[in-house]
């Protein structure tokens, strides 16, 4: 999905350049929101990759007990994690994840 979003942004930037002489360097500025989500994806992936199978099992057991799947069904958006990350961390049932979240965001 992110590839198609980037392609749409590229097409819009090129169209603006051809029609209105807007600079092509606007592409970087137009990608800022998408890059924010891609960076968050990368940080989460890096954190998960740093964990052992045992650590991941314990983490997911805790998450299941906190009913995170219900939260994600209601608020989650895997293409735009930045849209729900704040809601996730403001939920008292999920505060046990704060130490892990801070490690991931380094």
C-alpha atoms as one frame of an Amber mdcrd trajectory, in Angstrom:
protein
   0.000   0.000   0.000   2.790   2.442   0.819   4.236   1.955  -2.662   0.984
   3.042  -4.262   0.782   6.039  -1.919   4.322   7.077  -2.873   3.455   6.634
  -6.565   0.355   8.805  -6.177   2.399  11.496  -4.426   5.015  11.330  -7.195
   2.315  11.675  -9.876   0.757  14.644  -8.072   4.161  16.306  -7.672   4.988
  15.819 -11.373   1.550  17.116 -12.395   2.032  20.224 -10.241   5.466  20.707
 -11.786   4.164  20.451 -15.363   1.013  22.513 -14.838   2.128  25.127 -12.332
   5.945  25.019 -12.488   6.100  23.853  -8.851   9.555  22.486  -7.992  10.061
  18.728  -8.128  11.855  18.959  -4.785   8.355  19.272  -3.268   8.245  15.480
  -3.600  10.335  15.138  -0.416   8.058  17.517   1.486   4.971  15.729   0.158
   6.381  12.390   1.356   6.945  13.588   4.942   3.835  11.896   6.361   4.545
   8.616   4.607   8.179   8.698   5.702   7.055   9.145   9.308   5.064   5.903
   9.086   7.859   4.046   7.282  10.331   5.105   9.977   7.975   3.850  12.691
   7.584   0.534  10.829  11.363   0.226  10.599  11.853   0.939  14.320   9.243
  -1.636  15.323  10.777  -4.211  12.969  14.265  -3.503  14.323  13.004  -3.966
  17.896  11.186  -7.217  17.069  14.246  -8.557  15.261  16.369  -7.855  18.353
  14.203 -10.082  20.566  14.619 -13.799  21.144  11.728 -16.160  20.495  11.181
 -16.439  24.240  11.062 -12.659  24.654   8.595 -12.342  21.782   6.407 -15.093
  23.218   6.276 -13.327  26.601   5.531  -9.995  24.947   2.698 -11.416  22.855
   1.264 -13.270  25.855   1.137  -9.965  27.755  -0.427  -8.265  24.756  -3.074
 -10.964  24.477  -3.946 -10.625  28.180  -4.294  -6.864  27.696  -6.686  -7.559
  24.769  -4.606  -5.587  22.306  -6.202  -7.385  19.375  -9.540  -5.754  20.283
  -7.851  -2.360  20.445  -6.167  -2.899  17.076  -9.428  -3.994  15.460 -10.994
  -0.727  16.550  -8.098   1.747  16.175  -5.327   0.004  14.254  -4.106   0.933
  10.809  -1.088  -1.072   9.715  -0.360   1.294   6.824  -0.338   4.360   9.088
   0.827   3.315  12.567   1.527   6.913  13.534  -2.235   7.544  13.489  -2.892
   5.155  16.364   0.423   4.970  18.247  -0.593   7.764  20.614  -3.931   6.098
  21.338  -2.123   2.849  21.998   0.238   4.377  24.546  -2.509   6.410  26.245
  -4.502   3.258  27.032  -3.819   2.252  30.694  -4.301  -1.441  29.874  -1.279
  -1.217  27.610   1.117   0.812  29.766   3.164  -2.317  30.408   4.386  -1.874
  26.817   5.956   1.524  27.509   9.452   0.180  28.296   9.415  -1.929  25.129
   7.992   0.938  23.076  10.728   3.269  24.269  13.366   0.695  23.336  11.849
   0.372  19.859  11.741   4.121  19.279  15.437   4.710  19.972
